[in-house]
């Protein structure tokens, strides 16, 4: 399968702005003609094993016939219809599934079109809930350092304010309360000193804090920090004690990635608000959802405004909802827990990287594998390392000092071995440094 016309890379370089890329010194882009299963096909003939699942979303791989069929069936009826004053079967079916599989306290679903927007909606829900209760002092959020919640303005304001891509917006963003990042590792012992320190922040700030927002168990783009479930349980308990709402951002961790369907299950807690996206449609369409409880929904609806003040144009997009229904069915119809465990076992091969002098840490959780380079190493040069990876027949995109894998769940043993070997070779040969 080839495009009739070759992809115009000169036009792309001169006119198209790619994510986190300079327009004056753009890094090379690779022309893709199609993708199937876990293989990305380049126009130049290379076939790359995908280690990223399209930024963690394509959990079933590419071009899955069940998802394609669902979208074809839907598009023959309508690809989109406004959601204001109208509903449709794809949205109703999806929301039934989401209410069924998420924590039992979450009964109300707001559909949006990207992960960042789901976080914006969650923040609005929290702020508007307290306003509807006549409490006007709760206008801030509390969140740990090393967090990442998206690139829109409210979402940026709760990302790590120092070690993040958003630090240059300081002064423009609302200032919130940041607490130390969790330090007790997932597989170690939870240090009670963390709980005591955290409680002090609640004690000092709860009067002004509407909600605590956190990525459960894995702080993703902020540093791939795998932390202890007891930390999350402690946050839930303190939120209850100090009358603060809990927002859990499962955009990256939802739908099995950590070994549980949703990462909050590791701590056996229920959030007040839950954000999901990425894998929601199996990586086929852009869609997100923000779920909340009867208490929050009723509180907002009985407040002065009477409604939640948000309504995206493409809210409840039928095509995306149909894809999401098919993706959830695909996941739940298989023994996905066993599949994640198998991937986890295969990702253990990354531990051989620890013998390399430039490696500080290797960690694996669920279907996530991370190799972190030493502090002394300058940040990885993405253009250099990606050129090396393409030569190895793999697609891996690192950031900062982290080289990580979040492969599609359909990846076989040979694929994951090839991905792990490529990372080892890249570090051993120092192919991450700018030439």
N, C-alpha and C positions, 0 to 999 in steps of 0.2 A: 504493500500500500504506500504510494508516494503522492505528494502534492503535484498537481499539474504544473505549477510554477514553483521554482525554488524560493525559499524564504529570503527576502531582501534584508540581509544583515546590515548593510550600509544604512538603509533607512532606519532600521531598528536602533542602531547605534546613535544616529543623529537626532532622532525624534521621539523615541519611546523611553519613558522613565521607568526603570525596573525598581523593585523594592530595595531600599537601603543601598542605593547605587548612585554614584556621581554621574552627572551628565557631561562633565568635562573630561573625566578619566574613568569611563565605564569599564567594568570588568567584562570579559567575554561572556556571551550567552551562547547556548548550544541549541541549534535548530531541531526541534522535535516534530516528527511527522505523525506519529501515533504511539499509543501505549496500550499494552495488553498484558493481563495477568500481573506480574511484578517486573515487567520489562519495559523500559523506555527506549523507543527507536529513534535514532537521530537521522537527519537527512543525509548525513555523511556516511551512513552505513553502520555505525557502531550500535550495539545493543547493550544497554546499561541496566544492571540489576539495581532496582530502586531500594535504597535504605532509608528513605525519608517519608514514604507514604504521602507524598505531596503535602509537606508540612503537617504530617501526622493525621491526615484526614482519610486517605484512600485505604481503609483497613481491609477491604476485600480485593485490593488490586484495581486494575483498570479494565474498563469495557466489560464489566460483569454482565452477563446476559440477563439476569433477573432484574437488575437495576435498570438496564437499558429498556427492557420490555415494559417495566412500570412507567418509565418516562414516555415511551412511544404511545402507550395506551392513554396516558394523560394528555399528551400534546394533541392527540386527535380530538379531544374534547375542548380543551383550552389550556394555553400555556400560562396565562395569568388572568386574574380578575381582582378588582379592588376588594379589600377585606372589610371596608367600612360598610356596615349594613348588609353584608352578604357573607354567606359561608359556603363551604363545599365539602364533599365527602373526603377528599385527601387530607384536608386540615383536621377534620373531625377524627378520622381514623388515626392520624399521627398523634394527636393530643391524647386520645384514649390510650395508645401504646405508652406514651411518655408518663402519663399519670400512673399507669400500671407498673412500670419498671423502676421508677425513681422512688426515693424514700416516701413513706406513706403520708407524711404531713404535707407533701407538695401536691396540691389539688387544682391549682389554677395555672394556665399556660399562656404565656405571651410569646408569639412567634415574631422573629425579626430576621434580618438578612445577613448578619455577620456576628462573629464572636465579640468584637469590640462593642457593637451595638447592644448585644445582650447584657454586657457589663454596664453600659450607660443606662439601660432600662432598670437593671437591678439597683443601681445607685439612686435613680429617680424614685423607685418603689420605696426604698428605705427612707429617703428624705421626706417624701410625700406622706408616708405612713405617720411619721412623728408630727408633721404639720397638721394632719387630720385629727390627731389626738390633742391638738391645742398646745403642743410642746414645740416652741420655736428655737430652743437653745441647742437642739441636736442637729448641727449642721456640718459636722466633720465625720470623717471615716478613720478607722484605725486599721493598720495593715503591717505585715512584717517587711523588713528589708529583703532584698533578693526576689521580690515578687514581680510578676509581669501580667498585665491584664488587657493589653491592647494598645492601639495607636490613636484612638480618638481622645478628645481632651479630658473628659472625666475619667476615662480608663487610664490615660497617661498619668493622671494626678495620683493614682494609687500604685504605680510602678515604682521600683526602687529609684529614689530621687538622685542618687549619686552614681551608682554603677549601672547606668542604663542608657539606652539610646535617646532618652527624653530629657537628660539633664540640662540641655541648652534652653529648654522652655521654662526654666526656673524663673519665677516672677510673673509669668503669665498664668500658671496653673494654680488652682486652689491648693492651699497648704493643709495637709492632713497630719495625723499622728502616726509616726512610724515606730515600730517596736523592733527589737533585735530579731534577726532571722532565726528560725529553729536550728539548733545545733545537735540535738540528740539524733543519731542516725537511725534509720528505719529498723535495722536489724540489731541494734545495740540496746542499752538500757536508757530509759527516759530519766533525765536528770531533774530532780524536783526543784533545783534552783531556777530552772527555766519557768516553772509554774509560779514561783514566788515573784520573780522579776516581772513576769507578764501581769500578775495581779496588781502590781504596783502601778502599771500603766492604766489599767482599768480603774483603779481607785482614784487616780489623779485626773482622769479625763472623761469618765463615763457620762458626766452631765452634758458634755458637748458632742458626744459620739453617737451617730445614728446607727452605724453598723461596722462590724469587723469583716473585712474581705480578705479571703485567703484561697490559694490553690491547695486543695487537699492532698497531702502526702508528698506530692512532687511540685516543687517550685521549678517551673519549666524554663522559659527563655531567660529568666533572671539568674540562672546558674545551675540548673539541673540538680537541685538540692533534694535528696530523698530523706525525709524526716520521720520521726517516730509518731505512730498513730496516737500515742498518749498526749502529744502536744495538741493535736486537733481536738481530742476529747476535752482537754483542759480549756481550750478556747471556747468550746460549746458551753462548758459549765460556767465559765466567767461571764459569757454573754447573758446567760440566764440570770446569774447572780446580780449583775450590774445593769440589767435592762437595756441591753444592746442587741441589735439584730445580727445574725450571722449570714453572710453571703459566701457561698462556696463556688468558686470558679472552676468548673470541670470541663472547660472547653478543650483542653489538651488531654485530660486524664479520663474523660468519660468513655463509655462503651468498651470496657475491658482492658484498656491499655496497661493498667497497673496490676492486673490479676483479679480485680473485682470489677463488677459491671460499672460501678461508680466508686471513686476512691474514698468517699466518705464512709463506705462500708468497712474499711480497714479499722476505723475508730468506732464503728457502730453508733454514729450520730446522725441527726437530722438537721439540715440547715433551715433557716427561714426562707432563704432565696437561693436558687441554684441556676447557674449559667451553663449552657451546653452549646456546642457548635462543632466545627471541624468534622469529626467522624459521623456526625448525625446523619448525613446523606451518603456516607461511604465515599466522600470526596468527590461526588459527581456534580453537586450544585451548592451554591452558597445559601446557607440557612442556619439560624440559631434559635434558641428558645430560652426564655427566662421563666422558671417555675417558682411559685410561691404558695403560701398556705392560705387557708380560709381566713385566718386572723388578719393577715396583711391585706389581702384583697378586700375584705369587708371594711377594714379600717380606712383604706384609701377611698373606697366607694361611698362611704358615709361621711367623708370629710367635706370641706367647703367646696372644693372643685367638683367632687362627685364622680370624677373619672381619672384614670391614669393619663397624664399628659404626654402621650407618645403614640405615634401611629405611622410607621414607615410605609412608603408607597408600595413596596413589594412584600409587605407583611402577609404571611400565610400563602406565599406563592405556590400555586397548585403543583407545578412541575417539581419544585424542590420538595414539597410535602410527599408527593408520590415516591420520589427517590428515597426519601428518609424512611418511609414505611417499608419499602423493599429492603433497605439496608439493615434495619432493625430485625426484620424477619430472618434475613440471611444469618445474622449474628446469633440469634436465639435458637434457630433450628439446628445449629451444630453444637458440638461439645467445645464451646469456645474456651472454657477454663483449661481444658487439656491442651488446646492449641497454644494458649498463652504460656502454659508451663513448658511446653516443648520449645518454644522460641526462647524462653528464659534460659533453659538448659543450654541451648545452642549459643546464646550470647555470652555464656560464661567463658567462651574462647577469648574474649577480649581481655581476660585477666592476665594473659601472657604479656600484654603490653606493659605491665607493672615493672618488668625487668629492664625496660628501657630508661635511660638516664633522664630523659625529658618528661617523663610521666609522673604526675603527682598522685593520681588516684584513678581507680577503675571501679565503677559501680553499676550494678544491674538490678532492675526491679521490673517485674512483669515483662512486657515486651519493649523495654527501654534499656539500652546499653550506652554507657558514657565513659569516655576516656578524657581525663582532665590533665592538661599539661602544667608544668611547674610555673610558679609565679615569675621565675627568672626568664622564662621564654616570652618573647614578644608575641603579641596576638597573631593568630594564624592568618596568613595571607590567603584569602579565599580563592582568588584567581589561580594562584600557583598550585594549591592543593587540589582544586577541582580539575585542573588540567591533568594532574597525576592520576586522580581517581578515574577520569574518563578513559585514560590509557589502560587502566586496570579493569575496565568494563563495569564500573559501578557508579552510582549517583549518590553522593554524600555531600551535604552542605554544612560545614561546621560554623561555629560563631565564637568570638572571643578566644578563649583557651580550651574550648570544648569541641571534641569530635564525638559525635553521638549517632546512634542508630535508633530509629523507630520504624521498623520495616512493616509492610503490609502483613496481615495475619496469614495470608496464603503462601508466604515465603517458605521455600523448602530448605532442608538442611544444607544442601550444596550452596544455595544462594547466600545464606547467612554466613557460612564459612568463607565464601569469597569476600563478602563485605568486611568481616573481621580481619581477614588476612590483609586486605587492602589498607585498613587503618594501621595495622602493625607495620606494614612496609612503608607507609607514608611517614610515620614517626621515626622509624629506624633510619630511613634515608634522609630525614629532615626535609621532606618535600613540602613542608608547610611554610617555609621561610621564603620571603620575597627574593627572587633571583637578583 
